[in-house]
Amino acid sequence: MIAMKINGISRQFHGDPNMPLLWYVRDELGLTGSKFGCGMALCGACTMHVGGDAVRSCVTPVSVADGKEVTTIEGLDPNGNHPVQRAWRAHNVPQCGYCQSGQIMSAAALLDRNPDPSDDEIVSGMAGNICRCGTYQRIFAAVRTAAQEA
């Protein structure tokens, strides 16, 4: 058995410990905000926080979350008012929106560990999150705004 908290709720997983965390969260818990993009940890659409760290949940086994807190986009702020989420709206970041939960989770993890990142640190911290619509300038501006607000 694997015990964890997901968005503050204690959970127990009795299945295959190698199952990707993404599938447990999406298929068994019904939390579909984190998206499947590539299945190889290359695009970032599946990003969640495990123990405070941003991870690509499509390749992270459920066993990694044993004894840890997992936060999905649904748990970042249930009302959508985390500073990053507010900045995303202020800068009208999403276009198609598919990658945005992963982008937001990566930005939130970046700002948790570095509340005042330099421009280079933002670029580095957001690396590996792909936006096929190309909203990178708005993403960068939103991260900068969220950093100033936090």
C-alpha positions as CSV (number, residue, x, y, z in Angstrom):
1,M,0.0,0.0,0.0
2,I,1.2,3.5,-0.9
3,A,-0.1,6.3,1.4
4,M,0.0,10.0,0.3
5,K,-2.0,13.1,0.5
6,I,-3.3,14.5,-2.7
7,N,-4.5,18.1,-2.4
8,G,-4.7,17.7,1.3
9,I,-6.8,14.5,1.3
10,S,-5.2,11.3,2.6
11,R,-5.2,8.6,-0.1
12,Q,-4.2,4.9,-0.2
13,F,-3.1,3.2,-3.4
14,H,-3.2,-0.6,-3.5
15,G,-2.2,-1.1,-7.2
16,D,1.0,-1.4,-9.2
17,P,3.6,0.9,-7.5
18,N,5.1,1.5,-11.0
19,M,1.9,3.0,-12.3
20,P,2.5,6.6,-13.4
21,L,1.1,9.1,-10.9
22,L,-0.7,10.8,-13.7
23,W,-2.9,7.8,-14.4
24,Y,-3.7,7.3,-10.8
25,V,-4.7,11.0,-10.3
26,R,-6.6,11.2,-13.6
27,D,-8.2,7.8,-14.0
28,E,-8.8,6.7,-10.4
29,L,-9.3,10.0,-8.6
30,G,-11.0,11.9,-11.5
31,L,-8.7,14.9,-11.2
32,T,-8.2,15.7,-14.9
33,G,-6.5,19.1,-14.8
34,S,-3.1,17.6,-15.3
35,K,-2.8,16.6,-18.9
36,F,-1.2,13.7,-20.8
37,G,1.0,15.2,-23.5
38,C,4.0,13.1,-24.5
39,G,4.4,10.3,-22.0
40,M,8.2,10.9,-21.9
41,A,8.5,13.9,-19.5
42,L,9.3,16.2,-22.4
43,C,6.4,18.6,-22.6
44,G,5.4,19.4,-19.0
45,A,1.6,19.2,-19.5
46,C,1.5,16.6,-16.7
47,T,3.4,18.6,-14.1
48,M,2.4,18.2,-10.4
49,H,4.1,18.9,-7.2
50,V,5.3,15.9,-5.1
51,G,6.8,16.9,-1.8
52,G,7.0,20.5,-3.1
53,D,9.0,19.6,-6.2
54,A,7.6,19.9,-9.7
55,V,7.6,16.5,-11.3
56,R,6.5,15.1,-14.6
57,S,3.7,12.8,-13.4
58,C,3.6,10.8,-16.7
59,V,6.9,9.1,-15.8
60,T,6.8,9.4,-12.0
61,P,5.7,6.1,-10.4
62,V,3.0,6.3,-7.7
63,S,5.6,4.8,-5.3
64,V,7.6,8.1,-5.4
65,A,4.6,9.8,-3.7
66,D,4.6,7.4,-0.8
67,G,4.4,9.4,2.4
68,K,4.4,12.7,0.5
69,E,2.0,15.6,-0.3
70,V,0.9,15.7,-3.9
71,T,-0.5,18.9,-5.3
72,T,-2.3,19.0,-8.7
73,I,-3.6,22.1,-10.4
74,E,-7.0,21.5,-8.7
75,G,-5.3,21.7,-5.3
76,L,-3.0,24.7,-6.0
77,D,-5.8,27.0,-5.0
78,P,-9.4,25.5,-5.2
79,N,-10.7,29.0,-6.2
80,G,-8.1,29.6,-8.8
81,N,-6.6,32.5,-6.8
82,H,-3.0,31.4,-6.4
83,P,-0.7,34.4,-7.4
84,V,0.4,32.5,-10.5
85,Q,-3.2,31.8,-11.5
86,R,-4.2,35.4,-11.0
87,A,-1.2,36.5,-13.1
88,W,-2.1,34.0,-15.8
89,R,-5.5,35.6,-16.1
90,A,-4.1,39.2,-15.9
91,H,-1.8,38.4,-18.9
92,N,-4.4,36.4,-20.8
93,V,-1.8,33.6,-21.1
94,P,-3.8,30.6,-22.4
95,Q,-4.6,30.3,-26.0
96,C,-5.7,26.6,-26.5
97,G,-5.0,26.1,-22.8
98,Y,-3.8,22.4,-23.0
99,C,-0.4,23.0,-21.5
100,Q,-1.4,25.7,-19.0
101,S,-1.9,23.5,-15.9
102,G,1.6,22.2,-16.3
103,Q,3.0,25.7,-17.0
104,I,1.2,27.0,-13.9
105,M,2.5,24.2,-11.7
106,S,6.1,24.7,-12.9
107,A,5.8,28.5,-12.3
108,A,4.4,27.9,-8.8
109,A,7.2,25.5,-7.9
110,L,9.8,27.9,-9.3
111,L,8.4,30.8,-7.2
112,D,8.1,28.6,-4.1
113,R,11.9,27.9,-4.1
114,N,12.9,31.3,-5.6
115,P,10.4,34.1,-4.9
116,D,12.4,36.7,-6.8
117,P,13.9,34.9,-9.9
118,S,16.0,36.7,-12.4
119,D,15.0,36.6,-16.1
120,D,17.5,33.8,-16.7
121,E,16.1,31.9,-13.7
122,I,12.6,32.2,-15.0
123,V,13.7,30.9,-18.4
124,S,15.6,28.0,-16.8
125,G,12.8,27.2,-14.3
126,M,10.2,27.0,-17.1
127,A,12.4,25.0,-19.4
128,G,10.8,21.7,-20.5
129,N,7.3,23.2,-20.6
130,I,6.2,23.3,-24.2
131,C,3.4,25.6,-25.4
132,R,2.5,24.7,-28.9
133,C,0.6,28.0,-29.3
134,G,3.8,29.9,-28.5
135,T,2.5,32.1,-25.6
136,Y,6.0,32.2,-24.1
137,Q,6.1,36.0,-23.8
138,R,2.9,36.1,-21.9
139,I,4.0,33.1,-19.7
140,F,7.2,35.0,-18.9
141,A,5.3,38.2,-18.1
142,A,2.9,36.3,-15.9
143,V,5.7,34.6,-13.9
144,R,7.3,38.0,-13.4
145,T,4.0,39.5,-12.2
146,A,3.4,36.6,-9.8
147,A,6.9,37.0,-8.4
148,Q,6.2,40.7,-7.7
149,E,2.9,39.8,-6.0
150,A,4.2,37.0,-3.8
